[in-house]
Amino acid sequence: MENMEASTGVVQKAMSQRTCGSCRWWNKHSGLATGDCQKRSPNSITSKWPSTDEVDFCGEWADDSITHEQEERRELVRRFAVAIADGLARDAKMTAQETVEHIWRVAETLADAEPNDA
């Protein structure tokens, strides 16, 4: 039960950080806790971006601390990890937990890797 409560706290903390204030698409108004969401085109009637508060959130949040290319690479690595999981899970030498840990170690290494310029 203690583990579940701890992991729930981690998830809640991560989700609370996914607000407009930490989103790549948000443009803060100078000196205010409000800004414009620039994920989509401005409103066709008013020609203005939707205004949101720094603590607002939506389902299209994107981490502002990484580039779009880094985000795409991380998503591809996640998809790759899921694709190879089935093959690794069939390896009788690894337990299910070892398989999961191995996949995440490989995914983390690949996500942090820089493309080869060759």
N, C-alpha and C positions, 0 to 999 in steps of 0.2 A: 504493500500500500504506500509506503514511504517513497519508493522509486516512482510510482505513478504520479504522486503529488509533485515530486521534483521535476519530472519530465513535463507535467502540465504547466508548471511555472515557467519553464524554459520556453515552451510553445507560446504561452501568453506574452512573455517578454518579447519574443521575436515578432509576434503579430502586432504588438503595440508599437514596434519600431517601424512598421510598414504603413506609415502615415504620409500625407501629402508633403510634409516638411522634409522627408528623406527620399522623396521620389524624383527620379530623373526628369520627369515631365513637368514638374512644378516650378514656377517662377515666382519667388517671394516678392511681395511689394515692400519697398524700402521702409524699414522701421516698423513694420506691422507684422501681425501674426496671420496675415492672409496673403493669398497669392492667386495666380492663374494656373489652371491645369491646361497644359498645351499638348496633351496626348492626341487630341483630335482637332480638327479645324475649328476656327471660331464660329460662333452661332451665325447662321446665314441671315438672320433678321437684324441682330444688333451689331454684328461684326466684332463681338467681344468674346474673349476666352471665358470659360466658366470660372467663377471666383470661388475659392475654397479656403477653409481655415487650415492652418498648419497641422492640426491634430485630426483632420478628416482623413478618410481612407476610401479606397475602392478596390475592385478586383483587377485593376490594370497597373498596379504599383510596379515600378522598376527601380532597382537599386541605383542611387545616384553616385555611389562610390566606385562603380566599375563602368567601363565603356560598353557600348552596345555590342561590339565585337566580342568582348570578354563574356558578356551575358550569353550570347549565341553559342560560344564555345562551351560554356558550362552546361547549357541545355543539351548540346550534342553529346557531351561526355555523360550526362545523366542517362540519356537515351541509350548510349552505347553500353553503359553499365547494366541497365535493365536487360538489354539484348543478350549479354553474355552470362547473366545470372543463371539462366536455365542450364547452360552447359556446365558451369562451375558447380551448381547444385547437384548435378549427377555424379560428380567426382566423389567416390566413396571414401576418399582419404580425408575429406573435410566435413565437419559438422555444419549444420545450417548456420549457426552463429559465426563460425570461422569463414564460411562462404560470404556472408554479408559483410563482415569486417574486411575481408580481402577485396571485395568489390569496391567498397568505399575508399580504401587506401589507393587503389588503382585510379579510381575516378578523381580523387583529390590531386594526385600526381598529374594526371592528364589535363585537368582543368587549369592548373597553374602553369602548364608548359606553354612556351611561346612557339608560334609556328616556325617551321624551318624556312629560311630565306633562300635555300638552294634552288 
